Amino acid sequence: MTEPLALTPVATVVGGHQHPVDDFQGGVESIIRLDARYPLESLQGLETFSHLTVIWHFHRASPADVALHARSPRGNPRWPATGTFAHRNHRRPNQLATSYPRLLRTDGRDLHVTELDAIEGTPVIDIAPYFPQMGPRGVVTVPSWVTEMLPNYWGHTDHR
């Protein structure tokens, strides 16, 4: 067993989604605001990328939410029970998520993005540019329940 990691957020999400929702994450703009302890030059060159890789913490979740057992996604019995590491939600042990928002522009410490599925106040653990060369290689496959579950994930809505 390894020792626990102590992580300090590098930024915070400002604006955008106000409440956690399962779907309709698209079309919402938010800001990833870099903490003042980092110099502005740490963002230099980031504006030349179209997308970011953002690791963030489910800050409204509780450690009591962690579920280390097989369960049907979203509690839907039509979908097979799958283990904790086959899910992408706050019930995972470290309650971390990875997103790939589109970078619209930079303005000082503010990274204006869209398609970030974190909510207002979310601590951002790390920010990096997305490099397609470091993305998945080969054919990407998922079970059918993933496609059934997420047809509206990036849909647009007025619900925020």
MDTraj code that builds the backbone (N, CA, C; nanometers):
import mdtraj as md
import numpy as np

residues = "MET THR GLU PRO LEU ALA LEU THR PRO VAL ALA THR VAL VAL GLY GLY HIS GLN HIS PRO VAL ASP ASP PHE GLN GLY GLY VAL GLU SER ILE ILE ARG LEU ASP ALA ARG TYR PRO LEU GLU SER LEU GLN GLY LEU GLU THR PHE SER HIS LEU THR VAL ILE TRP HIS PHE HIS ARG ALA SER PRO ALA ASP VAL ALA LEU HIS ALA ARG SER PRO ARG GLY ASN PRO ARG TRP PRO ALA THR GLY THR PHE ALA HIS ARG ASN HIS ARG ARG PRO ASN GLN LEU ALA THR SER TYR PRO ARG LEU LEU ARG THR ASP GLY ARG ASP LEU HIS VAL THR GLU LEU ASP ALA ILE GLU GLY THR PRO VAL ILE ASP ILE ALA PRO TYR PHE PRO GLN MET GLY PRO ARG GLY VAL VAL THR VAL PRO SER TRP VAL THR GLU MET LEU PRO ASN TYR TRP GLY HIS THR ASP HIS ARG".split()
xyz = np.array([
    [0.0851, -0.1188, 0.0000],
    [0.0000, 0.0000, 0.0000],
    [0.0886, 0.1237, 0.0000],
    [0.0548, 0.2183, -0.0852],
    [0.1324, 0.3417, -0.0907],
    [0.0799, 0.4419, 0.0107],
    [0.1611, 0.5387, 0.0379],
    [0.1224, 0.6447, 0.1306],
    [0.0208, 0.7367, 0.0633],
    [-0.0680, 0.7978, 0.1415],
    [-0.1638, 0.8925, 0.0832],
    [-0.0913, 1.0084, 0.0159],
    [-0.1527, 1.0615, -0.0891],
    [-0.1007, 1.1783, -0.1583],
    [-0.1677, 1.3030, -0.1028],
    [-0.0905, 1.4087, -0.0905],
    [-0.1479, 1.5376, -0.0526],
    [-0.1493, 1.6233, -0.1777],
    [-0.2685, 1.6522, -0.2287],
    [-0.2824, 1.7315, -0.3503],
    [-0.3419, 1.8673, -0.3167],
    [-0.2868, 1.9702, -0.3758],
    [-0.3389, 2.1047, -0.3584],
    [-0.3955, 2.1507, -0.4918],
    [-0.5201, 2.1924, -0.4959],
    [-0.5770, 2.2391, -0.6220],
    [-0.4952, 2.3533, -0.6824],
    [-0.4907, 2.3562, -0.8145],
    [-0.4184, 2.4625, -0.8854],
    [-0.5143, 2.5707, -0.9341],
    [-0.6435, 2.5404, -0.9343],
    [-0.7428, 2.6342, -0.9868],
    [-0.8801, 2.5990, -0.9303],
    [-0.9770, 2.6833, -0.9617],
    [-1.1157, 2.6633, -0.9196],
    [-1.2073, 2.6951, -1.0369],
    [-1.3154, 2.6195, -1.0483],
    [-1.4150, 2.6462, -1.1518],
    [-1.5046, 2.7609, -1.1051],
    [-1.5228, 2.8583, -1.1943],
    [-1.6079, 2.9740, -1.1672],
    [-1.7193, 2.9743, -1.2711],
    [-1.8427, 2.9863, -1.2254],
    [-1.9569, 2.9905, -1.3165],
    [-1.9873, 2.8535, -1.3740],
    [-2.0600, 2.8537, -1.4838],
    [-2.0962, 2.7277, -1.5479],
    [-2.2080, 2.6575, -1.4743],
    [-2.2011, 2.5249, -1.4717],
    [-2.3044, 2.4447, -1.4048],
    [-2.3065, 2.4774, -1.2559],
    [-2.4269, 2.4913, -1.2015],
    [-2.4416, 2.5237, -1.0601],
    [-2.4708, 2.4010, -0.9737],
    [-2.5213, 2.2946, -1.0359],
    [-2.5586, 2.1739, -0.9629],
    [-2.5149, 2.0523, -1.0431],
    [-2.4770, 1.9455, -0.9744],
    [-2.4433, 1.8225, -1.0476],
    [-2.5666, 1.7680, -1.1204],
    [-2.5472, 1.7301, -1.2462],
    [-2.6525, 1.6666, -1.3249],
    [-2.5901, 1.5525, -1.4039],
    [-2.6727, 1.4544, -1.4389],
    [-2.6220, 1.3390, -1.5123],
    [-2.6061, 1.3641, -1.6613],
    [-2.6862, 1.4526, -1.7176],
    [-2.6860, 1.4748, -1.8616],
    [-2.6945, 1.6236, -1.8923],
    [-2.6992, 1.6561, -2.0211],
    [-2.7119, 1.7931, -2.0702],
    [-2.5996, 1.8829, -2.0190],
    [-2.4772, 1.8375, -2.0401],
    [-2.3587, 1.9105, -1.9964],
    [-2.3086, 2.0110, -2.1007],
    [-2.3576, 2.0024, -2.2243],
    [-2.3048, 2.0840, -2.3329],
    [-2.3575, 2.2258, -2.3356],
    [-2.2860, 2.3119, -2.4082],
    [-2.3302, 2.4483, -2.4316],
    [-2.3152, 2.5426, -2.3143],
    [-2.2478, 2.5015, -2.2092],
    [-2.2311, 2.5851, -2.0904],
    [-2.0854, 2.6318, -2.0840],
    [-2.0682, 2.7625, -2.0687],
    [-1.9336, 2.8173, -2.0544],
    [-1.9019, 2.8360, -1.9070],
    [-1.7777, 2.8125, -1.8727],
    [-1.7307, 2.8363, -1.7371],
    [-1.5861, 2.8837, -1.7442],
    [-1.5334, 2.9171, -1.6302],
    [-1.3960, 2.9656, -1.6201],
    [-1.3198, 2.8742, -1.5263],
    [-1.2000, 2.8385, -1.5659],
    [-1.1070, 2.7721, -1.4753],
    [-1.0096, 2.8815, -1.4331],
    [-1.0167, 2.9222, -1.3068],
    [-0.9364, 3.0346, -1.2570],
    [-0.8138, 2.9819, -1.1824],
    [-0.6977, 3.0077, -1.2389],
    [-0.5707, 2.9657, -1.1805],
    [-0.5473, 3.0368, -1.0478],
    [-0.5028, 2.9626, -0.9483],
    [-0.4725, 3.0182, -0.8172],
    [-0.3609, 3.1225, -0.8287],
    [-0.3689, 3.2263, -0.7475],
    [-0.2736, 3.3377, -0.7521],
    [-0.1310, 3.2969, -0.7167],
    [-0.1109, 3.1838, -0.6532],
    [0.0255, 3.1433, -0.6172],
    [0.1073, 3.0994, -0.7389],
    [0.0406, 3.0803, -0.8535],
    [0.1112, 3.0411, -0.9757],
    [0.1311, 3.1637, -1.0636],
    [0.2517, 3.1828, -1.1146],
    [0.2746, 3.3003, -1.1999],
    [0.1971, 3.2887, -1.3313],
    [0.1598, 3.4032, -1.3869],
    [0.0858, 3.4051, -1.5127],
    [0.1611, 3.3325, -1.6238],
    [0.2940, 3.3397, -1.6207],
    [0.3701, 3.2746, -1.7278],
    [0.3544, 3.1228, -1.7267],
    [0.2973, 3.0655, -1.6190],
    [0.2738, 2.9210, -1.6176],
    [0.1635, 2.8825, -1.7171],
    [0.0876, 2.9810, -1.7653],
    [-0.0161, 2.9558, -1.8652],
    [0.0295, 2.9915, -2.0070],
    [0.1476, 3.0467, -2.0183],
    [0.1967, 3.0927, -2.1487],
    [0.1957, 2.9803, -2.2516],
    [0.1379, 3.0066, -2.3669],
    [0.1307, 2.9092, -2.4751],
    [0.0063, 2.8231, -2.4724],
    [-0.0628, 2.8205, -2.3604],
    [-0.1819, 2.7351, -2.3500],
    [-0.2910, 2.7792, -2.4481],
    [-0.2953, 2.9083, -2.4793],
    [-0.3990, 2.9617, -2.5680],
    [-0.3897, 2.9079, -2.7102],
    [-0.2807, 2.8421, -2.7443],
    [-0.2649, 2.7868, -2.8793],
    [-0.3274, 2.6479, -2.8934],
    [-0.3805, 2.5943, -2.7863],
    [-0.4445, 2.4625, -2.7880],
    [-0.5962, 2.4775, -2.7927],
    [-0.6630, 2.3822, -2.8562],
    [-0.8093, 2.3869, -2.8640],
    [-0.8769, 2.3238, -2.7430],
    [-0.8121, 2.2256, -2.6795],
    [-0.8727, 2.1513, -2.5691],
    [-0.7728, 2.1328, -2.4552],
    [-0.8289, 2.1156, -2.3371],
    [-0.7483, 2.0921, -2.2178],
    [-0.7790, 1.9547, -2.1606],
    [-0.6886, 1.9051, -2.0793],
    [-0.7136, 1.7899, -1.9940],
    [-0.7215, 1.8465, -1.8528],
    [-0.8342, 1.8260, -1.7868],
    [-0.8566, 1.8846, -1.6550],
    [-0.8914, 1.7731, -1.5572],
    [-0.8156, 1.7648, -1.4504],
    [-0.8445, 1.6691, -1.3425],
    [-0.9058, 1.7489, -1.2285],
    [-1.0217, 1.7054, -1.1838],
    [-1.0928, 1.7803, -1.0812],
    [-1.1526, 1.6884, -0.9755],
    [-1.1899, 1.7496, -0.8640],
    [-1.2414, 1.6748, -0.7492],
    [-1.3918, 1.6953, -0.7349],
    [-1.4646, 1.5853, -0.7106],
    [-1.6077, 1.5933, -0.6807],
    [-1.6223, 1.6508, -0.5394],
    [-1.6124, 1.7808, -0.5256],
    [-1.6057, 1.8438, -0.3938],
    [-1.7359, 1.8407, -0.3148],
    [-1.8472, 1.8170, -0.3795],
    [-1.9742, 1.8068, -0.3056],
    [-2.0055, 1.6637, -0.2634],
    [-1.9242, 1.5701, -0.3067],
    [-1.9437, 1.4304, -0.2672],
    [-1.8838, 1.4076, -0.1287],
    [-1.9276, 1.3035, -0.0655],
    [-1.8779, 1.2659, 0.0662],
    [-1.8013, 1.1345, 0.0532],
    [-1.7012, 1.1135, 0.1371],
    [-1.6362, 0.9819, 0.1370],
    [-1.7369, 0.8689, 0.1598],
    [-1.8482, 0.8983, 0.2252],
    [-1.9522, 0.7970, 0.2467],
    [-2.0195, 0.7571, 0.1153],
    [-2.0028, 0.8387, 0.0091],
    [-2.0613, 0.8087, -0.1218],
    [-1.9838, 0.7001, -0.1966],
    [-1.8606, 0.6744, -0.1564],
    [-1.7778, 0.5760, -0.2264],
    [-1.8457, 0.4394, -0.2180],
    [-1.8529, 0.3715, -0.3325],
    [-1.9190, 0.2406, -0.3397],
    [-1.8238, 0.1406, -0.4032],
    [-1.7691, 0.0530, -0.3215],
    [-1.6701, -0.0435, -0.3694],
    [-1.7341, -0.1787, -0.3979],
    [-1.8402, -0.1757, -0.4746],
    [-1.9085, -0.3000, -0.5111],
    [-1.9656, -0.2853, -0.6525],
    [-2.0011, -0.3955, -0.7121],
    [-2.0626, -0.3920, -0.8443],
    [-2.2056, -0.3412, -0.8313],
    [-2.2442, -0.2543, -0.9230],
    [-2.3789, -0.1987, -0.9231],
    [-2.4152, -0.1586, -1.0651],
    [-2.5429, -0.1510, -1.0938],
    [-2.5897, -0.1106, -1.2262],
    [-2.5708, 0.0401, -1.2423],
    [-2.5182, 0.0843, -1.3552],
    [-2.5009, 0.2279, -1.3781],
    [-2.6324, 0.3025, -1.3619],
    [-2.6254, 0.4139, -1.2893],
    [-2.7411, 0.4989, -1.2616],
    [-2.8573, 0.4214, -1.1999],
    [-2.8278, 0.3069, -1.1378],
    [-2.9305, 0.2264, -1.0728],
    [-3.0290, 0.1617, -1.1690],
    [-2.9944, 0.1571, -1.2964],
    [-3.0847, 0.1014, -1.3970],
    [-3.0615, -0.0488, -1.4088],
    [-3.1578, -0.1315, -1.3681],
    [-3.1386, -0.2765, -1.3705],
    [-3.1257, -0.3352, -1.5123],
    [-3.1581, -0.2566, -1.6163],
    [-3.1398, -0.3053, -1.7540],
    [-2.9913, -0.3140, -1.7902],
    [-2.9087, -0.2411, -1.7164],
    [-2.7658, -0.2401, -1.7444],
    [-2.6948, -0.3297, -1.6436],
    [-2.5916, -0.3977, -1.6855],
    [-2.5271, -0.4951, -1.5969],
    [-2.4563, -0.4296, -1.4781],
    [-2.4545, -0.5027, -1.3697],
    [-2.3773, -0.4562, -1.2541],
    [-2.2301, -0.4575, -1.2928],
    [-2.1642, -0.3457, -1.2674],
    [-2.0222, -0.3331, -1.2990],
    [-1.9506, -0.2782, -1.1769],
    [-1.8230, -0.3083, -1.1675],
    [-1.7439, -0.2688, -1.0520],
    [-1.7118, -0.1203, -1.0493],
    [-1.6662, -0.0756, -0.9357],
    [-1.6346, 0.0647, -0.9111],
    [-1.5468, 0.1243, -1.0208],
    [-1.4467, 0.0504, -1.0666],
    [-1.3528, 0.1058, -1.1637],
    [-1.4046, 0.0979, -1.3073],
    [-1.5274, 0.0509, -1.3259],
    [-1.5926, 0.0552, -1.4563],
    [-1.6942, 0.1698, -1.4614],
    [-1.6947, 0.2554, -1.3580],
    [-1.7832, 0.3715, -1.3512],
    [-1.6991, 0.4986, -1.3594],
    [-1.7624, 0.6089, -1.3953],
    [-1.6941, 0.7385, -1.4047],
    [-1.7703, 0.8422, -1.3223],
    [-1.7991, 0.8106, -1.1978],
    [-1.8773, 0.9026, -1.1157],
    [-1.8095, 0.9266, -0.9809],
    [-1.8770, 0.9987, -0.8946],
    [-1.8208, 1.0373, -0.7647],
    [-1.8093, 0.9227, -0.6649],
    [-1.8554, 0.8059, -0.6992],
    [-1.8497, 0.6925, -0.6056],
    [-1.7157, 0.6180, -0.6111],
    [-1.6199, 0.6739, -0.6814],
    [-1.4866, 0.6147, -0.6929],
    [-1.4030, 0.6524, -0.5692],
    [-1.3004, 0.5748, -0.5347],
    [-1.2271, 0.5973, -0.4098],
    [-1.1706, 0.7379, -0.3901],
    [-1.1109, 0.7977, -0.4917],
    [-1.0518, 0.9306, -0.4741],
    [-1.1429, 1.0436, -0.5194],
    [-1.2586, 1.0105, -0.5702],
    [-1.3596, 1.1073, -0.6125],
    [-1.3011, 1.2142, -0.7049],
    [-1.2223, 1.1653, -0.8027],
    [-1.1615, 1.2515, -0.9037],
    [-1.2257, 1.2255, -1.0391],
    [-1.2217, 1.3255, -1.1244],
    [-1.2733, 1.3122, -1.2605],
    [-1.1742, 1.3758, -1.3572],
    [-1.1801, 1.3325, -1.4816],
    [-1.1000, 1.3918, -1.5887],
    [-1.1955, 1.4381, -1.6971],
    [-1.1775, 1.5619, -1.7421],
    [-1.2604, 1.6187, -1.8481],
    [-1.1695, 1.6798, -1.9544],
    [-1.2295, 1.6994, -2.0723],
    [-1.1546, 1.7522, -2.1866],
    [-1.2280, 1.8720, -2.2456],
    [-1.2370, 1.9824, -2.1719],
    [-1.3123, 2.0977, -2.2215],
    [-1.2417, 2.1670, -2.3379],
    [-1.3232, 2.2372, -2.4161],
    [-1.2712, 2.3182, -2.5261],
    [-1.2303, 2.4528, -2.4685],
    [-1.1086, 2.4948, -2.4965],
    [-1.0570, 2.6240, -2.4508],
    [-1.1024, 2.7318, -2.5482],
    [-1.1802, 2.8257, -2.4996],
    [-1.2310, 2.9344, -2.5835],
    [-1.1326, 3.0499, -2.5914],
    [-1.0759, 3.0856, -2.4752],
    [-0.9771, 3.1942, -2.4699],
    [-0.9144, 3.1982, -2.3310],
    [-0.8060, 3.2696, -2.3214],
    [-0.7432, 3.2944, -2.1918],
    [-0.7511, 3.4443, -2.1648],
    [-0.7621, 3.4787, -2.0381],
    [-0.7683, 3.6184, -1.9960],
    [-0.7035, 3.6260, -1.8587],
    [-0.5745, 3.6561, -1.8564],
    [-0.5021, 3.6563, -1.7301],
    [-0.5015, 3.5164, -1.6709],
    [-0.5528, 3.5037, -1.5494],
    [-0.5592, 3.3734, -1.4811],
    [-0.6821, 3.2926, -1.5185],
    [-0.7686, 3.3492, -1.6011],
    [-0.8947, 3.2841, -1.6363],
    [-0.8848, 3.2102, -1.7691],
    [-0.9183, 3.0803, -1.7628],
    [-0.9276, 2.9983, -1.8828],
    [-1.0763, 2.9815, -1.9112],
    [-1.1251, 3.0447, -2.0157],
    [-1.2660, 3.0360, -2.0530],
    [-1.2840, 2.9084, -2.1342],
    [-1.3738, 2.8222, -2.0868],
    [-1.3929, 2.6910, -2.1492],
    [-1.5412, 2.6619, -2.1692],
    [-1.5683, 2.5643, -2.2509],
    [-1.7019, 2.5085, -2.2638],
    [-1.6871, 2.3569, -2.2623],
    [-1.7980, 2.2902, -2.2323],
    [-1.7981, 2.1446, -2.2237],
    [-1.7089, 2.0929, -2.1099],
    [-1.7153, 2.1636, -1.9989],
    [-1.6528, 2.1177, -1.8746],
    [-1.7668, 2.0702, -1.7858],
    [-1.7633, 1.9455, -1.7448],
    [-1.8732, 1.8890, -1.6666],
    [-1.8501, 1.8965, -1.5165],
    [-1.7695, 1.9919, -1.4736],
    [-1.7540, 2.0222, -1.3318],
    [-1.8487, 2.1384, -1.2993],
    [-1.8730, 2.1614, -1.1715],
    [-1.9668, 2.2657, -1.1299],
    [-1.8940, 2.3817, -1.0622],
    [-1.9676, 2.4898, -1.0441],
    [-1.9181, 2.6091, -0.9751],
    [-1.8484, 2.5696, -0.8445],
    [-1.7286, 2.6231, -0.8232],
    [-1.6547, 2.5972, -0.6999],
    [-1.5695, 2.4721, -0.7004],
    [-1.5728, 2.3945, -0.8079],
    [-1.4971, 2.2693, -0.8136],
    [-1.3471, 2.2965, -0.8058],
    [-1.2760, 2.2272, -0.7159],
    [-1.1307, 2.2373, -0.7123],
    [-1.0705, 2.1626, -0.8319],
    [-0.9822, 2.2292, -0.9027],
    [-0.9130, 2.1693, -1.0163],
    [-0.7749, 2.1255, -0.9681],
    [-0.7470, 1.9971, -0.9823],
    [-0.6215, 1.9391, -0.9348],
    [-0.5073, 1.9626, -1.0333],
    [-0.5390, 1.9557, -1.1638],
    [-0.4354, 1.9766, -1.2639],
    [-0.4977, 2.0198, -1.3958],
    [-0.4190, 2.0931, -1.4728],
    [-0.4579, 2.1415, -1.6058],
    [-0.3428, 2.1096, -1.6992],
    [-0.3747, 2.0566, -1.8157],
    [-0.2729, 2.0309, -1.9180],
    [-0.3381, 2.0481, -2.0543],
    [-0.2590, 2.0779, -2.1571],
    [-0.3171, 2.0799, -2.2911],
    [-0.3473, 1.9376, -2.3346],
    [-0.4490, 1.9220, -2.4185],
    [-0.4785, 1.7903, -2.4729],
    [-0.3909, 1.7673, -2.5950],
    [-0.3170, 1.6576, -2.5942],
    [-0.2347, 1.6164, -2.7079],
    [-0.3008, 1.4944, -2.7696],
    [-0.3538, 1.5033, -2.8916],
    [-0.4164, 1.3857, -2.9532],
    [-0.3201, 1.2668, -2.9629],
    [-0.1926, 1.2946, -2.9777],
    [-0.0938, 1.1870, -2.9892],
    [-0.0826, 1.1057, -2.8608],
    [-0.1315, 1.1599, -2.7495],
    [-0.1272, 1.0883, -2.6225],
    [-0.2636, 1.0338, -2.5835],
    [-0.3614, 1.0494, -2.6735],
    [-0.4948, 0.9961, -2.6494],
    [-0.4971, 0.8477, -2.6809],
    [-0.6143, 0.7900, -2.6781],
    [-0.6260, 0.6464, -2.7045],
    [-0.5685, 0.6084, -2.8407],
    [-0.5052, 0.4946, -2.8456],
    [-0.4515, 0.4414, -2.9708],
    [-0.5346, 0.3195, -3.0078],
    [-0.5519, 0.2998, -3.1360],
    [-0.6298, 0.1850, -3.1808],
    [-0.7787, 0.2102, -3.1697],
    [-0.8539, 0.1047, -3.1936],
    [-0.9999, 0.1134, -3.1888],
    [-1.0449, 0.1248, -3.0436],
    [-1.1340, 0.2193, -3.0175],
    [-1.1897, 0.2379, -2.8835],
    [-1.3235, 0.1648, -2.8782],
    [-1.3421, 0.0815, -2.7771],
    [-1.4675, 0.0083, -2.7617],
    [-1.5256, 0.0332, -2.6227],
    [-1.6569, 0.0298, -2.6146],
    [-1.7287, 0.0386, -2.4870],
    [-1.8473, -0.0561, -2.4954],
    [-1.8965, -0.1028, -2.3818],
    [-2.0161, -0.1873, -2.3863],
    [-2.1375, -0.1046, -2.4296],
    [-2.2399, -0.1718, -2.4782],
    [-2.3580, -0.1029, -2.5324],
    [-2.4284, -0.0159, -2.4288],
    [-2.4236, -0.0528, -2.3012],
    [-2.4944, 0.0261, -2.2005],
    [-2.4384, 0.1679, -2.1899],
    [-2.3111, 0.1877, -2.2216],
    [-2.2530, 0.3221, -2.2156],
    [-2.3206, 0.4118, -2.3200],
    [-2.3360, 0.3607, -2.4408],
    [-2.4013, 0.4368, -2.5471],
    [-2.5476, 0.4624, -2.5133],
    [-2.6154, 0.3629, -2.4569],
    [-2.7557, 0.3793, -2.4166],
    [-2.7702, 0.4834, -2.3056],
    [-2.6755, 0.4856, -2.2137],
    [-2.6837, 0.5722, -2.0969],
    [-2.6524, 0.7183, -2.1305],
    [-2.5686, 0.7432, -2.2278],
    [-2.5160, 0.8780, -2.2468],
    [-2.5553, 0.9502, -2.3760],
    [-2.6707, 0.9235, -2.4360],
    [-2.7005, 0.9928, -2.5618],
    [-2.7180, 1.1436, -2.5446],
    [-2.7518, 1.1885, -2.4245],
    [-2.7750, 1.3313, -2.4004],
    [-2.6685, 1.3961, -2.3134],
    [-2.5579, 1.3255, -2.2887],
    [-2.4578, 1.3799, -2.1960],
    [-2.4106, 1.5188, -2.2388],
    [-2.3789, 1.5357, -2.3656],
    [-2.3314, 1.6652, -2.4146],
    [-2.4435, 1.7453, -2.4803],
    [-2.5688, 1.7059, -2.4562],
    [-2.6816, 1.7834, -2.5069],
    [-2.6880, 1.9203, -2.4413],
    [-2.7511, 2.0140, -2.5087],
    [-2.7665, 2.1495, -2.4555],
    [-2.9003, 2.1606, -2.3850],
    [-2.9038, 2.2410, -2.2806],
    [-3.0264, 2.2653, -2.2062],
    [-3.0157, 2.3980, -2.1353],
    [-3.1280, 2.4479, -2.0880],
    [-3.1272, 2.5705, -2.0072],
    [-3.1073, 2.5391, -1.8602],
    [-3.1114, 2.4089, -1.8241],
    [-3.0930, 2.3671, -1.6838],
    [-2.9458, 2.3815, -1.6465],
    [-2.9183, 2.4576, -1.5430],
    [-2.7780, 2.4765, -1.5001],
    [-2.7671, 2.4684, -1.3519],
])
top = md.Topology()
chain = top.add_chain()
for i, resn in enumerate(residues, 1):
    res = top.add_residue(resn, chain, resSeq=i)
    for name in ("N", "CA", "C"):
        top.add_atom(name, md.element.get_by_symbol(name[0]), res)
traj = md.Trajectory(xyz[None], top)
